[in-house]
């Protein structure tokens, strides 16, 4: 199927670019070059993340039929793709909650650790790791209850902390993340295949690095908690202060001989979208694959750039597509007593900031979405912006400032029928943003 005409169907064209970006990150398309040879002993597959179900199926399809294969992977609820006809299930896939962990994730993490018992140097552990694994692979450190982890996680999500900061804390409050899973697998060789959803593609940050040595410290985690005024039990403060919850470091012998491979990245998906735009006759520019910051403010910066292109032809000549990725943040605003909290996620908040700052600029269309198909905790992947977005909202009596004040991107774009809904995509290379300037 060819690309829709960007001049006559701009929103369909932007959706097409999103689809191309997601397709590039599908496990079946990117895993094969990185699979190791079967070992002398057993092959045990362990994993966690939003792409976990699709990664497990890809391994099942690509692994030699005569070679033994077993294991357990945990993914988000409703993120297990339909099983292809004739593909045997050799890896168990279970589901748990994201972004706040639940008891199912706790049980899965315990079972995954149990599967590491009795491994030998002849065995291979194939770890399939993708974004979301931090919440899905939840096994609290000694002295910490699941309820504590849930409250800390919710507070971090609302604080505006970056993904690196959040995962620094998560690693030190976990009995399985921050390299601890790799330690449990020793003396077996561990090969980790990662789909990156973080700025910079740092393996120690992706899903809080369960199989990777951790360069951060207890002091770093404590500093993050204090920076964002996150309450934790006093016993945990003491354990962080005295280093009792320290993670294994790069010089630990359990990491010797292990291999970490990143099989899909945000940059690769942006490049796939750029190639599709160029094939349709448009110039395409990747601004960055690692943008961070407040979502609405990032939207405002994108709007200033898009308006400069539309009005002055600088720094790029139209028609063109501006692409960016990364992981922005949403700091939840205080609510009035009894007021309902707004619904939405990073992509929707970006689109509100963008629409507000575009001032109905003619010829500018945009799509922002999370590549896993879920923006925050709602059923949409993101939202769309068009030159008439503010006008249509005004006709309904909707003031974008009010929706920004309560972080209600879902409510704003739902009223305009501009939510972008894809359902789960079974992969995750984080934020995707595309602005079409005609």
N, C-alpha and C positions, 0 to 999 in steps of 0.2 A: 504494500500500500504506500503510495507516494505521500509527500507532505501536502497538507492543505495550503492554499494560496495565502500568504501572510497579509496581502493587501485586501482581500475580500473576506477572509475568515481569520482574523488575527488571534482570537482566543483559541480556536481549534488548532492553529499553528503552534501556539505556545504550549498547549497540551501535548502536541506531538513531540516537541522538544523534550518535555518532561519524560514522556514514554521512552524516548531514545536514551536519555540519561539513566533511567531505571534499568532498561534492558542491558546496558553495559555492565551493570553491577549484579546481574543475576548469577547465582552460584554455578548453575550448569554451564554458563558461558565462560566462567573465569577460573574455575577450580583446577581443571585437568592438568595444566602445565606445572602445578605445584604439588601434585600428589606424589608421595614417596613410594618406593617399591615395597611390597609386602615384606614383613620381617620373617626371621626364622621362627619366632614364636607367635603369640597372639597379636591381633590388632584390635585395640579397644578405642572406640570413638566417644569422646566426651565433649560437651559444648554447651554454650548458652548465648542467646541473643535473638533479636527479632528476625534475623535471617537463618536461625538455627534449623528450622524445619526444611527449608529449601536447601541448605548446605548438606544436611543429612541425606536428603534424597539424591543430591548430586553425587555424593560419595558412593551411595548404593549403586547408582547407575554407572559410575566410572570405575569402581573397584573391580578387580578380576573376579569373575563369578566363582572360580574354584578356590579363591582365598577366603579364609575365615574372617568374619567381620561381625562385631557386636558393639553395644554401647548405649549411651543415654545422652540425650540433648534436651534442653529446656528452652522453650520459646514463649512468646507472648500469647495470651488467649486469642484464638481465631487467626493465628499466623502460621498455621500448618497448611501448606498448599495441597490441592487435590493430588492424589497419588496417580502417576501415569499408569495406564493399563499395562500389566505384565511386569511392573517393577516390584520385586520382592522387598518386603520390609525386614531389614536386618538390624536397623538401629532404632531403638525406642525413642519416641519424641513425646514429651509431656509439656503441659502449658502452665503458665503462672502469670502473676500480675506485673504490670509495668505502667507508670513509673514508680509506684509505691509498692514495695514487696509484700507478698502475702505468704500464708502458711504453705501453699503449694510450692512456691519457690524454695522455701526452707526444706521441705521434704525432698525436693529434687536435688538440692545441693548436698544433703546428707547422703543420698543414694549415689551421687556422682563420686563423692569421697569414698564410699564403700567399695565402688568398682575399682579403686586403685589398690586395694589390698591384694597382696600376693603376686604383684607384677614382678617380672624378672628382667635382667639385662637383655634377654632375647626378644622382649615384647616391645611393641610400638603403641604409643598413645597418640592418637590423632585428635587434636583439640580444635574444634570449630567455634570461633569466637567472633561475635559481631555486636554492634551497638545495642544497648538495652540489657546486656549481660550483667551489668552492675546490680540492677534491681531483680533480675530473674534468678541470679545465682546468689541467693541471700542466705548466709549462715553466720549469725552474729558471733562476734568474739566472746570469749568467756567473760561472764559478768554483765552481758548485754542481752536483753530480751528482744524478741521480734517486735514487740510494741515500741520499744525504744528506737529500734532501727527505722520503723515506719515514721515515727514522729520526727526524727532527725532528717530523714529523707525528704519529708514534706516541707520542713523548714528550709532546707537547702534549696529545694526547687523554687520556693517563693522568694528567696533572698536576693536573687540576681547573681549568685556565684557562678563562675565559669565552670565548664565541664571538667577541666583539669583540677580545679579546686574541690569540686564535689567528689570527684573520684579519689583524690588524695585522702579525704576523710573516709570514704567508703572502704578503701583498702585497709586502713588501720583499724577499722571497726569490724573486720571480717575474719572468719576462720578459713576462708577458701580463696579470697582474692589477693591481689598484691603479690603474686608469685607463689602463694601457699599451695595451690593445686599442683604445680610442677614439683614441689617438694614431696607431696604425697605420692606422686607417680614414680619417683626414683625407686629402683635403679633403671626403670624402663626409659627408652628414648622418647622424648616428647617433640612432636612436630605440630606447631600451631599455625593454622591457616586463619587469617584475620580479614574481615571486611571492615574497613575504617569508616567511622562516623565522627571522627574528631579532627579539629584543626591541627595540621601538622602531622597527622597520621602516626602519632606516637604510640607504639604498641603497649607502653606502660599505662596509657590512659584508656585505650579501647577496652570497654567492659571492665575497667579497673584492673587490667592486666593479671588475670588469674594464673597465667603460666610464665610471666615475665618478671625478672628481678625488678624491685622497686627502688628508684633513686630518691624518692621522697622519704621524709622522716616523721616520727611521732610529733616532733616540734612543729613541722610544717602543718600537720593536720590540726593540731591545737591552735595554731595561728589562724587558720581558716575559720574554725569554730568561733573564735573570739572576734575576728574581723566582721562576721555577719551576725554576731550575738545569738548563736545557736545554742540552746540549752541541751546539755547532756548530763547523765547521772554523774555525781561527784566521784564515784569509783572509777569511771571511765576517764575523767579529767586526771585523776591520780595516775592511772595506768599509762596514759599518754605522757604525762609529765616525767614519769620515771623510766619510760622506754619499754615497759612490759608488753606493749602491743606493737613493737617494731616489726616491720616486714623484712623478708630476706633480701639481701643486697646482691649486686652483680658478682661478687667474688665467692658466692656460695657454690660448693662443688656440685650441687644437684642440677645446676643449669648447664654444666659442661656437656657439650655434645648435642644439646637441644637446638632446634631450628625454629625460627619465627619467620613466616612469609605473609606479607600483605597482598591479598589476591585482588582486591578492588578498592579504589580510592575515590573520594569526591572529585579530584582533578580529572581522573579518567572519565567519569560520567559527564563532567562539564565539557570536556573535549569532544565526547560523542555528540552532545547537543550542539556544540559549535560547528562540528562537521556537518550535521544535518541542516543547520541554518545556512551555511555556505553553499551546500548543494541546492538549496532553494533560491540562491541568488542574492543572499544578504551577507553583508559583512557581520562578523561575530567577534566579540571581545570578551575574554574571561577576565573579570576584574580581580578576583581572588577566590581560592577554594577554602580559605581559612578565616573568613570574617567573623569577628566576635563583637560584643557590645550589646547595648539595649536595642531590642528589635525595632521599636518605633524610631529610634534615632538613626539606626542603619537605614531604615526606610527613607528617612528625610535626606540623608546623604545621597542615596541612590536617586531620589527625586531631583535633587539639585543637578546631578550629572545628566540625567535624562532631559531635563529642561534646557540645559546648555547645548546638548546635541540637537534638540528639536528647534531651538530658536537661533543659535549661532553657528551650528555645524561644528562645534568644538566640544571636547577634543577629538570626537569621531564624526565622520560624515554619515548622515542618514541616507537611505534606510539601513538600519543595523539592529543587532540584538546584543544587549548587555547581559552577561551571565555572571552569577556569583554563587558561592556556597559557603560552608562553615557552620558554626553553631552560635546563634545569637541567644540572648537571654531575655526573660520577661520578669521584671520585678513587680510583684503584685502590689497595687496601691491599697492603702487602708480603706476599709469599708465603714460606712455609717452603721450604727447599731441596727440590726434587723435587715439590713440591705443584702440582697442576693449577690453572690460573687459572679462576676462575668465568666463567660465560657470562651475558650480559645487557646491558641498556642503561639509559638514564635512566628510562624508564617503569616497567620492572620494579623498579628500585631504589627509585623513589618508592613503588611499591605495597608493597614490603617495609617501608619506614619507616612507611607509613600503617597497614598491618595490625598491626604491632608496637605502635604507639601508640594504636590504636583499642581494644585490649583486648577484642576480640569484642563491641563495642557493638551491641546489637540494633537492627535496622532501618536499618543503614548499609551501602550497597553502593557499589562504586567501580569505575571503569575508567580506566586511564591507557594511552595509546598514542601512538606517533609517527604523524603524519598521512601520512607517506610509506609506511606499512605495514611498516616495518622498525625494530625497536628495537635499536640498536647494529649488530651484524653477524649476528644470528641470523635465523630465519625468522618470528618473531612480531612483531606490531605493538606489543604490550604485554602487560598482564596484568589480571586481575580480582581484586577483594577482596570478601568477603562476611562476614557476622557469624560464620560457622563456619569461616573460613579457618584460624585458629590451632588450633582443635579438630581439624579434619581432618588438619592437619600433625602434631600431637602423636600422633594415632592411628597415624601411620606412623613415629614416632620422629624427626621432623624438627624441629630447633630453628632458629627463624628467625635467632637470633643468629649461628649458625655460617655460614649462607648470606650474611648481611650481611658477616661478617668476610672472606669470599673473593669478595665481589661476584658472587654466583651466583644472581641473580634467576631466570634461565631454569631452572636446576635445581630451584629451590624450587617455582615455579608449574607446571612441567611435571609434577612428581610429583603435584600436586593437580588436574591437568587444567584449570588455570585460565590457561593462556596464551591470549592473544587473537591469533588468526591471521587476517589478511585478504589476504595477498599484497600486492604493490606496488599503490599507489593511483594512481600517475602524477601526483601533485601533492605539495606539501610546504609546509605552514604550521606546521610544528614540533609541539611537544607539545600533546596534548589530554588534559585530565583532567576527569572528571565524577564527582561524589559525590552519590548519591541518598540522602536522609534521609527515611524513612517514619515 
